[in-house]
Amino acid sequence: MEERKEALLKEYKLATQEHVFQYWDTLSSPDHKSLLLDQLESIPVHKLSYYLSAAKTQESSVGNTAEHNQNIQPFSGKVGKNNDEDDDDDYYTCGMEAIQKNKVATILLAGGQGTRLGYDGPKGMYDIGLASGKTLFCLIAQRIVKLRQLAGDNARIPLYIMTSPMNHEATREYFQSNDFFGLPAEDVMFFPQGVLPCLSPTGKILLEKPHACAMAPDGNGGIYPAMDKSGVLSDMIQRGIEHIHTFAIDNSLVRPADPAFIGYCITNKADCGNKVLWKTDPHEKVGVIAERDGKPCVVEYSELSQEMAERRVVHDENNQNDGNPFSSSSFTSKLAFGAANICNHYYHISFLKDSVIPNFGSVFHIAHKKIPVWDEDKQETVTPTTNNNGIKLESFIFDVFPQSQSMAIYEVERRLEFAPVKNAPGSSSDSPDTARAMISSLAKEWLQAAGATLTGDVESDGCEISPLVSYAGEGLDDYKGKEVACPFVIM
């Protein structure tokens, strides 16, 4: 143990972080010493000053609002749309062919807890109140099961689930206890996102206890180093995966491995892609796809001036794919900065392997927080009640967008693909209640499109079609000409 300690002490001295050993001689428990050494070995201490310096530079650039806004322009590239039936058929076919060749994988971002929902556990295990009792994890997994069936018996769609240190084991055990919801166990893999030490304003590692540094998750952008460190990227390469669809757990209507979206990105030779909704409210609190210094990026709503948020441009609804949806000659208009980011992304594996992961490290952001730290006088861990005392370094999954050489944007309709579960039951938006109502509304829409007539309580939000029956409205022809009483549950 002393050899490990001396080797680490030398490394931490070089990084001017040797204070983390200040209580070493007072640690009477060998277990505490071992825990500290294990933690220190996991920290990229030689990179911390670089991470912090880059984050401060980024923070400073955002702070200069006028100069910052001058560099932001609406996205100027091609924007596809999922209501163009002719193109959609071609995109769907292209994406389905990639799935049939086992070239497509999915990544689910599931590190969040259900705290805001009043649930003590991983958010994916939360029951949103469907009549079937299906959880968010179940809905996503069973949609993949159905898509595999649609693609053919030999199709495999691996599901990689990024957890957090606090919910990794619970998530893994939940899938195991539910037989992976019908997916092959070998096609479901779990990997935790990373953590980084919390820092003082001067860049020193903060201690939560004499034998432990204060640590925090590194943000959803931690997916990239976590993929590399955990072996996920290597597994994808070994399987021959080329196309990766990544999405968040809190969208109850997400279409995992969506063939149309994947096909759109493949057709347009994209190295990176993003599904978006178009905002109707200019002040909706959501980030949007834009360009900064000519490169694609996500701009947070707080970064847009009022003029930018409300700016409108002429748009041709009949020519979605003319190469520049912001400069056509229709009589309609839409928000220039309207392409709302919903954390639904495509990557070509070469983009991740050759561009993102080798260059990751300069995209951290600073979050000023109240960090629990060890108080030597009180001999206990204390959390400030007034001022922030420290810094968390976090990255966002979209921070790598500027590295893209061929960005694909694909607009979808809110009612079809976006029912977020973020707020507590009873909330007026983004709650289990609103998500359940949207799932019910879509189920009724699918049946009516298939030729069914709805009777009974047609306003009910208790209607449901199992993902094992239909992935996106297909396979309901048997209901043509039939009456279906609402509420209904089709399993």
Disulfide bonds with the S-S distance in Angstrom:
none
